[in-house]
Amino acid sequence: MNYSQRNEGVMHMDAREFQEMPLLKRAEFINYLILKEGADEPLKRAAEAVGMSYSAFCKEMRRGGYTYSQSKKQYEKTLSIEEYKEIQSAIPNNEGNDEVMRFLTSHLDEIKNLLITHKSQLILDPQVYDPTSESITKSFVVNKDIYDKFTELSTTRFPHLRLRDIVSHCLLCFIKQYEETPSAS
């Protein structure tokens, strides 16, 4: 957007650019101008800011179903009855939704706590502990500082997991991340 500030800090924009803006962006821009200015005759000031006559501006703003709400001092999208019916038909309207919403509302804190706990837990891929998988013993040479931090974290945060399962999980994550990613050659 190429708008500039002239005349006491009022934003201005070329009329052609304004008319080519997507309708929603245009309404948001004008609402921002109206709120920012807070002046008498805000629509006339907005028309001036986009380089249009007042009547042409109002006509252009009505395109796409936008109307100016005097009480809210902003443009709003108005839906035709057909548009409203289309939206209503897209929203599932069964009675189970009310019950679900009541459950979610009454258990919101518990759900939030579960999500927080979930983020802090290490969830192992089922391949890691697959009972049909064969286990092998390998020795690795690793950086001591990294290994010390790894074992400390493993024993303090995840004492319920075996170190071999965590290592297997790390290896699997590495495979998943880089196996499908083409190398930069």
C-alpha positions in Angstrom: 0.0 0.0 0.0 1.4 3.3 -1.0 -0.3 5.9 1.2 1.3 8.9 2.6 0.6 11.3 5.4 -0.1 14.9 4.4 -2.2 17.7 5.8 -1.8 17.5 9.5 -1.0 13.8 9.6 -4.0 12.6 7.6 -3.3 9.5 5.5 -3.9 9.8 1.8 -4.0 7.2 -1.0 -4.4 7.3 -4.8 -8.1 6.8 -5.8 -7.1 4.1 -8.4 -5.2 2.2 -5.8 -8.1 2.4 -3.4 -10.5 1.1 -5.9 -8.3 -1.8 -6.8 -7.9 -2.9 -3.2 -9.7 -6.1 -2.1 -13.0 -5.0 -0.6 -12.3 -6.3 3.0 -8.9 -4.6 3.1 -10.5 -1.4 1.8 -13.2 -1.5 4.5 -10.5 -2.2 7.2 -8.4 0.7 5.9 -11.3 3.2 6.0 -12.4 2.0 9.4 -8.9 2.6 10.6 -8.9 6.1 9.1 -12.3 6.9 10.7 -11.2 5.7 14.1 -7.8 7.4 13.8 -9.3 10.7 12.7 -12.3 10.8 15.0 -13.3 14.0 13.3 -16.6 15.5 12.3 -17.9 14.2 9.0 -15.6 11.2 9.0 -16.9 9.8 5.7 -16.1 13.1 3.9 -12.6 13.1 5.4 -12.1 9.5 4.4 -13.3 10.3 0.8 -10.7 13.2 0.7 -8.0 10.8 2.0 -8.5 8.4 -0.9 -8.9 11.2 -3.5 -12.5 10.7 -4.3 -15.7 12.8 -4.2 -18.0 12.0 -1.3 -20.7 10.5 -3.5 -18.3 8.4 -5.5 -16.7 7.2 -2.3 -20.0 6.2 -0.7 -21.1 4.4 -3.8 -17.7 2.5 -4.1 -17.9 1.5 -0.4 -21.3 0.0 -0.9 -19.8 -2.4 -3.4 -19.6 -5.9 -2.0 -22.3 -5.4 0.6 -20.6 -2.9 2.9 -22.6 -0.3 4.8 -21.7 2.4 7.2 -23.0 2.0 10.8 -23.6 5.4 12.3 -23.8 3.9 15.8 -20.5 2.0 15.5 -18.8 4.6 13.3 -17.4 2.0 11.0 -18.2 0.0 7.8 -19.6 -3.4 8.2 -20.3 -6.3 5.8 -24.0 -6.8 5.2 -25.2 -10.2 4.2 -28.1 -10.9 1.8 -30.7 -13.4 3.0 -29.3 -15.9 0.5 -25.7 -15.4 1.8 -27.0 -15.8 5.4 -28.9 -19.0 4.5 -25.8 -20.4 2.8 -23.7 -19.7 5.9 -26.4 -21.2 8.2 -26.6 -24.4 6.1 -22.8 -24.8 6.3 -22.9 -24.8 10.1 -23.9 -28.1 11.6 -27.0 -27.6 13.6 -27.5 -30.7 15.7 -28.4 -30.8 19.3 -25.2 -32.6 20.3 -23.3 -29.3 19.7 -25.1 -27.7 22.6 -24.1 -30.6 24.9 -20.5 -30.5 23.6 -20.3 -26.7 24.2 -21.6 -27.1 27.8 -19.1 -29.8 28.5 -16.2 -27.7 27.1 -17.3 -24.6 29.0 -17.6 -26.5 32.3 -14.2 -28.3 31.8 -12.2 -25.5 30.2 -9.6 -25.2 32.9 -9.0 -28.9 33.0 -8.7 -29.0 29.2 -6.2 -26.1 29.3 -4.1 -27.9 32.0 -4.1 -31.1 29.9 -2.9 -29.2 26.8 -0.1 -27.6 28.9 0.9 -31.0 30.3 0.7 -32.5 26.8 3.2 -29.9 25.5 5.7 -30.7 28.2 5.5 -34.5 27.7 7.7 -36.6 25.4 5.3 -38.6 23.3 7.1 -41.6 21.8 6.3 -42.8 18.3 4.8 -46.4 18.5 7.6 -47.7 16.3 10.0 -47.0 19.3 8.4 -49.5 21.6 7.0 -52.0 18.9 7.2 -55.4 20.6 7.7 -57.1 17.2 10.8 -55.0 16.6 14.2 -56.6 17.2 16.6 -54.7 19.5 20.3 -54.4 18.8 23.3 -53.1 20.8 25.4 -50.4 19.3 28.1 -48.1 20.7 28.3 -44.4 19.7 30.9 -41.8 20.3 29.2 -38.6 21.4 30.1 -35.2 22.7 30.4 -35.6 26.5 28.7 -32.3 27.4 25.8 -33.0 25.2 25.4 -36.6 26.5 25.6 -35.3 30.1 22.8 -32.8 29.5 20.8 -35.4 27.6 21.0 -38.0 30.5 20.3 -35.3 33.1 17.2 -34.2 31.3 16.1 -37.7 30.6 16.4 -38.8 34.2 14.8 -35.6 35.7 12.0 -34.9 33.2 11.3 -38.4 31.9 12.2 -40.9 34.6 9.4 -43.2 33.4 11.1 -43.7 30.0 14.0 -45.9 29.3 17.1 -44.2 27.9 17.2 -46.5 24.9 13.6 -45.6 24.0 14.5 -41.9 24.1 17.5 -42.4 21.9 15.5 -44.5 19.5 12.9 -41.8 19.4 15.6 -39.2 18.6 17.0 -41.3 15.8 13.5 -41.8 14.4 12.8 -38.0 14.5 16.1 -37.5 12.6 15.0 -40.0 10.0 11.6 -38.5 9.5 13.0 -35.0 9.2 15.7 -35.7 6.7 14.7 -38.8 4.8 12.0 -37.0 2.8 13.8 -33.7 2.5 15.9 -33.5 -0.6 19.5 -32.5 0.0 20.8 -29.2 -1.2 23.2 -30.3 -3.9 
